[in-house]
Amino acid sequence: MRQDARGPAASRGRAETPQLTNVNKLGAHHTVWSHEGVVRGITAGMDLAAESGKCRYDKENANTSMKCARWSLGGDVGTNPPLLADMGLAVLQDEEASCHAPSSSPSPFSNLGHVTSASPSHKVLQHVNQNVRNQDFLTENSTSSTEFFVYKRRKLDNFSGDDKFNRMSDELILAVLRWLPKFMLARCAQVSRRWKRLAFDESLWRRLDLGGKTLKPGVVGRVILRGCVILRLAKAEVGTPIFSPQLQHLPTLLPVRSKLQYLDLSMAVIQPQALEELLSVCFDLKKLSLEHCTLTQSVCSYIAKNASLETLNLAMCYGLCHSYIVEILTQCKRLHCLNLAWTGLSSEDLRVICRRFPASLERLNLSGCRNTLSDSHVRLLSEQSSGLVELDVSDATQLTASAVSSIIKHLTRAEYLAFSRCYAIQPDTYLELKAMPNLLYLDLYGILNDSALNTLRQSLQHIKINKYLFSSVARPTVGIRRTSVWGLRVRD
């Protein structure tokens, strides 16, 4: 066998290096690698697979705004974004145009000689610094810059010059506001604190007409708190409660004491609880009308607390009995005008009441007691209240000539008498009224025909017969006058 000319050392060197042997077997050509070469080939294949996977992900997400060149905290640039979201991290936006360009696929054998590369965090810091220096926050491809700014409301121009209204005194301003209607005063109160104080001044709210209105809960209470003195609520629908619930829960709210002196609730739609709440703050009433309202014991007790009460209209009220009326008559010593017409009082109620009428009573209306008012009641009444000037006992079908005789005997100061529809009294009995020199008016509707009426007028020439169709005792309004109550204006 022929030896190699290069010697034994060269042969040993060739034995230590991996040998590539070509073997032809069954017509197939096989390439055989040594053990160390196989390991390096596997490592290069893994790097190639990772690099090709990253390029494929960038191509699939090229239409989105997600740029995978870098992410917060300087992590690996090849990390999957959904994985970052699970970790609580976010991918930073890279607006460099180079990131939009498709990356070229690497050569299969390009990374065989480079197993390791530079640190990823170092590359990220270089990208960040370069973008801070070169990148504009508003590019031409982005939306309009107006979307990135918050505009303030335009500041109103300050008018120069002196405000002459603020230089005016409160008295002069109140003289101007006095000519405004009440709804305009409520609007003026919304201008400023000073305007509110002046618009709610008590001098502007002393009289108020809310007749026929539908009032929400709390409206009447606010009117009372503004110092109203004369209030007309005839035919009004008053909401419950009278005072606003917000005011009732204020810890610093003092007990309310209204300044109302003239209150008209004739034919008003109001609940008994609301009426109790309204009258519970009234202590200075002089004239009160509750016609066609429902009364309770508490309502009558609150009425009795008004010691200065002079006029009380309870016509057609419901729920009255002698105990309620006696409480009022006992404490209201100044009462001189009372209307109890059509209240459905029983005979016993009338007997008790006729004994308790105060000596100051001057005008009384007991009409409508059809089957309960008798001659004995009239006699007790005339003896107890001899100072009566006006008396109406119409529709009392049980009265006779004896009642007329009692009136002539005791009521010497009477100026007005009404016996309308008292059918049990004979017409000749009225001729005895000549003995009453102070008598001026006599109403006898529904009793006499025209001829008998003319005869009576000739006999009683100083008396005007059938002058008034309806009684005006204690009523706040008479006739067509609807802008005043008891002769006092309710409208400015």
VENJOGI-V172343 format. One record per residue. RES is the residue in one letter. SS is DSSP state (a for helix, b for strand, c for the rest). OMEGA is omega in radians with two decimals (NA if undefined). Layout:
BEGIN
{{RES/SS/OMEGA} {RES/SS/OMEGA}}
END
This chain:
BEGIN
{{M/c/-3.09} {R/c/3.13} {Q/c/3.11} {D/c/-3.07} {A/c/-3.07} {R/c/2.99} {G/c/-3.08} {P/a/-3.11} {A/a/3.12} {A/a/3.12} {S/a/3.10} {R/a/3.12} {G/a/3.12} {R/a/-3.13} {A/a/-3.11} {E/a/-3.14} {T/c/-3.14} {P/c/-3.09} {Q/c/3.08} {L/c/-3.02} {T/c/3.08} {N/b/-3.09} {V/b/3.08} {N/b/-3.10} {K/b/3.14} {L/c/3.09} {G/c/-3.13} {A/b/-3.13} {H/b/-3.12} {H/b/3.05} {T/b/-3.04} {V/c/3.11} {W/c/3.04} {S/c/-3.06} {H/a/-3.12} {E/a/3.11} {G/a/3.10} {V/a/-3.14} {V/a/3.14} {R/a/3.11} {G/a/3.12} {I/a/3.14} {T/a/3.11} {A/a/3.12} {G/a/3.10} {M/a/3.10} {D/a/3.14} {L/a/3.12} {A/a/3.13} {A/a/-3.11} {E/a/3.13} {S/a/3.08} {G/a/3.11} {K/a/3.13} {C/a/3.12} {R/a/3.11} {Y/a/3.12} {D/a/3.12} {K/a/-3.13} {E/a/-3.10} {N/c/-3.11} {A/c/-3.10} {N/c/-3.14} {T/c/-3.14} {S/c/-3.08} {M/c/3.13} {K/c/-3.03} {C/c/3.13} {A/c/3.14} {R/c/3.09} {W/b/-3.01} {S/a/3.12} {L/a/3.02} {G/a/-3.13} {G/c/-3.13} {D/c/-3.10} {V/c/-3.12} {G/c/-3.10} {T/c/-3.13} {N/c/-3.14} {P/a/3.07} {P/a/3.08} {L/a/3.09} {L/a/3.13} {A/a/3.08} {D/a/3.13} {M/c/-3.12} {G/c/-3.13} {L/c/-3.11} {A/c/3.13} {V/b/3.12} {L/c/-3.14} {Q/c/3.11} {D/c/-3.07} {E/c/3.11} {E/c/-3.11} {A/a/-3.10} {S/a/-3.12} {C/a/-3.14} {H/a/-3.10} {A/c/3.14} {P/c/-3.12} {S/c/-3.14} {S/c/-3.12} {S/c/-3.11} {P/c/3.11} {S/c/-3.11} {P/c/-3.09} {F/c/-3.09} {S/c/-3.09} {N/c/-3.11} {L/c/-3.09} {G/c/-3.11} {H/c/-3.12} {V/c/-3.12} {T/c/3.12} {S/c/3.14} {A/c/-3.12} {S/c/3.13} {P/a/-3.12} {S/a/3.11} {H/a/3.10} {K/a/3.14} {V/a/3.12} {L/a/3.11} {Q/a/3.11} {H/a/-3.12} {V/a/-3.13} {N/a/-3.13} {Q/a/3.13} {N/a/3.11} {V/a/-3.12} {R/a/-2.95} {N/a/-2.96} {Q/c/3.01} {D/c/-3.11} {F/c/3.12} {L/c/-3.13} {T/c/3.13} {E/c/-3.13} {N/c/-3.12} {S/c/-3.14} {T/c/-3.09} {S/c/-3.10} {S/a/-3.13} {T/a/-3.13} {E/a/-3.05} {F/a/-3.13} {F/c/3.07} {V/c/-3.10} {Y/c/3.05} {K/c/3.06} {R/c/-3.10} {R/c/-3.13} {K/c/3.14} {L/c/-3.14} {D/c/3.09} {N/c/-3.13} {F/c/3.14} {S/c/3.13} {G/c/-3.09} {D/c/3.07} {D/c/-3.06} {K/c/3.13} {F/c/3.12} {N/c/3.11} {R/c/3.13} {M/c/3.13} {S/c/3.13} {D/a/-3.14} {E/a/-3.14} {L/a/3.12} {I/a/3.11} {L/a/3.08} {A/a/3.09} {V/a/-3.11} {L/a/-3.12} {R/c/-3.13} {W/c/-3.11} {L/c/3.04} {P/c/-3.03} {K/a/-3.14} {F/a/3.09} {M/a/3.06} {L/a/3.11} {A/a/3.09} {R/a/3.12} {C/a/-3.13} {A/c/-3.12} {Q/c/-3.07} {V/c/-3.08} {S/c/-3.14} {R/a/3.14} {R/a/3.11} {W/a/3.11} {K/a/3.13} {R/a/-3.13} {L/a/-3.11} {A/a/3.13} {F/c/3.10} {D/c/-3.07} {E/a/-3.11} {S/a/3.14} {L/a/-3.06} {W/c/-3.12} {R/c/3.12} {R/b/-3.07} {L/b/3.13} {D/b/3.08} {L/c/-3.12} {G/c/3.12} {G/c/-3.12} {K/c/3.00} {T/b/-3.00} {L/b/3.12} {K/c/3.11} {P/c/3.11} {G/c/-3.09} {V/a/-3.13} {V/a/3.12} {G/a/3.12} {R/a/3.10} {V/a/3.14} {I/a/-3.14} {L/a/3.11} {R/c/3.04} {G/c/-3.14} {C/c/-3.12} {V/c/-3.12} {I/b/-3.06} {L/b/3.09} {R/b/3.13} {L/c/-3.11} {A/c/3.12} {K/c/3.11} {A/c/3.08} {E/b/-3.01} {V/b/3.12} {G/c/3.13} {T/c/0.07} {P/c/3.14} {I/c/3.13} {F/c/-3.10} {S/c/3.12} {P/a/3.12} {Q/a/-3.12} {L/a/-3.10} {Q/a/-3.10} {H/c/3.10} {L/c/-3.10} {P/c/-3.09} {T/c/-3.11} {L/c/3.13} {L/c/3.07} {P/c/-3.06} {V/c/3.04} {R/c/-3.05} {S/c/3.09} {K/c/-3.13} {L/c/3.07} {Q/c/-3.13} {Y/b/-3.06} {L/b/-3.13} {D/b/3.10} {L/c/-3.10} {S/c/3.08} {M/c/3.14} {A/c/3.07} {V/b/-3.08} {I/c/3.13} {Q/c/3.12} {P/a/3.12} {Q/a/3.10} {A/a/3.11} {L/a/3.07} {E/a/3.14} {E/a/-3.14} {L/a/-3.09} {L/a/-3.14} {S/c/3.14} {V/c/-3.12} {C/c/-3.13} {F/c/-3.08} {D/c/-3.12} {L/c/3.06} {K/c/3.13} {K/b/-3.05} {L/b/3.10} {S/b/3.12} {L/c/-3.07} {E/c/3.09} {H/c/3.06} {C/c/3.09} {T/b/-3.06} {L/c/3.06} {T/c/3.12} {Q/a/3.12} {S/a/3.11} {V/a/3.14} {C/a/3.10} {S/a/3.09} {Y/a/3.09} {I/a/-3.11} {A/a/3.14} {K/c/3.10} {N/c/-3.06} {A/c/-3.12} {S/c/-3.12} {L/c/-3.11} {E/c/-3.08} {T/b/-3.13} {L/b/3.13} {N/b/3.12} {L/c/-3.10} {A/c/3.08} {M/c/3.09} {C/c/-3.13} {Y/b/3.06} {G/c/-3.11} {L/c/2.99} {C/c/-3.02} {H/a/-3.13} {S/a/3.11} {Y/a/-3.09} {I/a/3.13} {V/a/3.10} {E/a/3.12} {I/a/-3.10} {L/a/-3.12} {T/a/-3.06} {Q/a/-3.14} {C/c/-3.06} {K/c/-3.11} {R/c/-3.09} {L/c/3.14} {H/c/3.14} {C/b/-3.05} {L/b/3.13} {N/b/3.11} {L/c/-3.07} {A/c/3.02} {W/c/3.10} {T/c/3.10} {G/c/3.13} {L/c/3.12} {S/c/3.13} {S/a/3.11} {E/a/3.09} {D/a/3.13} {L/a/3.14} {R/a/3.14} {V/a/-3.08} {I/a/-3.10} {C/a/3.11} {R/a/-3.04} {R/a/3.13} {F/c/-3.13} {P/c/3.14} {A/c/-3.14} {S/c/-3.07} {L/c/-3.11} {E/c/-3.11} {R/b/-3.06} {L/b/3.10} {N/b/3.09} {L/c/-3.13} {S/c/3.13} {G/c/3.10} {C/c/-2.94} {R/c/-3.04} {N/c/-3.07} {T/c/-3.12} {L/c/-3.09} {S/c/3.13} {D/a/-3.13} {S/a/3.10} {H/a/3.12} {V/a/3.12} {R/a/3.10} {L/a/-3.13} {L/a/-3.11} {S/a/3.11} {E/a/-3.10} {Q/a/-3.08} {S/c/-3.11} {S/c/-3.12} {G/c/-3.13} {L/c/3.09} {V/c/-3.10} {E/b/-3.12} {L/b/3.13} {D/b/3.11} {V/c/-3.11} {S/c/3.09} {D/c/3.05} {A/c/-3.04} {T/c/-3.12} {Q/c/-3.12} {L/c/3.13} {T/c/-3.14} {A/a/3.13} {S/a/3.13} {A/a/3.11} {V/a/3.13} {S/a/3.11} {S/a/3.13} {I/a/-3.14} {I/a/-3.07} {K/a/-2.98} {H/a/-3.07} {L/c/-3.09} {T/c/-3.13} {R/c/-3.07} {A/c/3.11} {E/c/-3.11} {Y/b/3.08} {L/b/3.13} {A/b/3.09} {F/c/-3.10} {S/c/3.08} {R/c/2.98} {C/c/-2.95} {Y/c/-3.10} {A/c/-3.14} {I/c/3.14} {Q/c/-3.12} {P/a/-3.14} {D/a/-3.10} {T/a/-3.08} {Y/a/3.08} {L/a/3.13} {E/a/-3.13} {L/a/3.04} {K/a/-3.10} {A/a/-3.14} {M/c/-3.04} {P/c/-3.10} {N/c/-3.10} {L/c/-3.10} {L/c/-3.06} {Y/b/3.14} {L/b/3.14} {D/b/-3.13} {L/c/-3.09} {Y/c/3.05} {G/c/-3.09} {I/c/-3.02} {L/c/3.01} {N/c/-3.04} {D/a/-3.11} {S/a/3.12} {A/a/3.13} {L/a/3.11} {N/a/3.11} {T/a/-3.14} {L/a/3.13} {R/a/3.10} {Q/a/3.14} {S/a/-3.13} {L/c/-3.05} {Q/c/-3.13} {H/c/-3.12} {I/c/3.08} {K/b/-3.05} {I/b/3.13} {N/c/3.11} {K/c/-3.07} {Y/c/-3.13} {L/c/-3.14} {F/c/3.13} {S/c/3.13} {S/c/-3.09} {V/c/3.05} {A/c/3.14} {R/c/-3.10} {P/c/-3.13} {T/c/-3.12} {V/c/3.11} {G/c/-3.07} {I/c/-3.14} {R/c/-3.12} {R/c/3.13} {T/c/3.14} {S/b/3.05} {V/b/-3.10} {W/c/3.09} {G/c/-3.13} {L/b/-3.13} {R/b/3.06} {V/c/3.12} {R/c/3.13} {D/c/NA}}
END
